[in-house]
Each structure stands twice: as C-alpha cells, then as structure tokens.
Amino acid sequence: MTVDRYLRLIAGFFILLSVGLGWFVSPYWYLFTAFVGLNLFQSAFTNWCPMMSILKMAGVPECRTRATEP
C-alpha cells in the first residue's frame, strides 16, 4: 500500500472512531472529527498533512504516477 491509501484508511478509521466516541462517550469527541476533516480539507490544497509526513518517515512508499498520454 502507498501513503495515499494509508492516509485514506487512517482518516476513515479516525472519523468513524471519533463519531462513535462522540455518540457513546462525550460530544466533545466530535471536535476530533472536525480536526480530521479540516486536515483533509487543507491537504487537498497543499498536498501535505501531518500523517503523510509520519507515514513517509515510517518508510511507506509514495504513490507511483502513471504515464500520461502525449
């Protein structure tokens, strides 16, 4: 798996986990959901997020680009 796929997997897990914790434990956990969403939003424009840096330091390969048509 690549950094992009791990990033989607981890973000989805964090969102589902924080929504569950917000429902069953405390509504303050929804702030974590908002934090993850804001990070995903800003990474769409900057192509950087903290989790990508962590995954790259852990040795996860970056995605390979496909050859485009001329």
C-alpha positions in Angstrom: 0.0 0.0 0.0 1.1 3.6 -0.6 1.0 6.8 1.5 -2.2 7.9 -0.2 -4.1 4.7 0.5 -2.9 4.5 4.1 -3.9 8.1 4.6 -7.5 7.4 3.5 -7.6 4.3 5.6 -6.4 6.1 8.7 -8.6 9.2 8.2 -11.6 7.0 7.7 -10.8 5.0 10.8 -10.3 8.2 12.9 -13.6 9.7 11.7 -15.6 6.5 12.4 -13.9 6.1 15.8 -14.5 9.8 16.8 -18.1 9.7 15.7 -18.6 6.5 17.8 -16.9 8.1 20.8 -18.9 11.2 20.4 -22.1 9.2 20.4 -21.3 6.9 23.2 -18.8 8.8 25.4 -18.9 12.6 25.0 -19.9 15.0 22.3 -16.5 16.7 22.7 -15.1 13.9 20.6 -16.8 15.5 17.6 -14.1 18.1 17.8 -11.6 15.4 16.8 -13.9 14.6 13.8 -13.8 18.2 12.8 -9.9 18.3 13.2 -9.5 15.3 10.9 -11.9 16.8 8.3 -10.1 20.1 8.4 -6.7 18.4 7.9 -8.1 16.5 4.9 -9.6 19.8 3.5 -6.3 21.7 3.8 -4.3 18.8 2.4 -6.4 18.9 -0.8 -4.9 22.4 -1.5 -1.4 22.0 0.0 -0.7 18.3 -0.7 0.6 18.0 2.8 -0.7 16.7 6.1 1.0 15.5 9.3 0.0 11.9 8.8 1.7 11.9 5.4 4.9 13.0 6.9 4.7 10.3 9.6 4.0 7.6 7.1 6.9 8.7 4.9 9.3 8.6 7.9 8.0 5.1 8.6 9.1 4.0 5.2 5.8 3.7 3.5 6.3 4.1 -0.3 4.8 7.1 -2.1 2.3 6.5 -4.9 3.6 5.8 -8.3 2.4 8.1 -11.1 1.0 6.7 -14.3 2.4 7.7 -17.6 0.1 10.2 -19.3 -0.7 10.3 -23.0 1.2 12.9 -25.1 
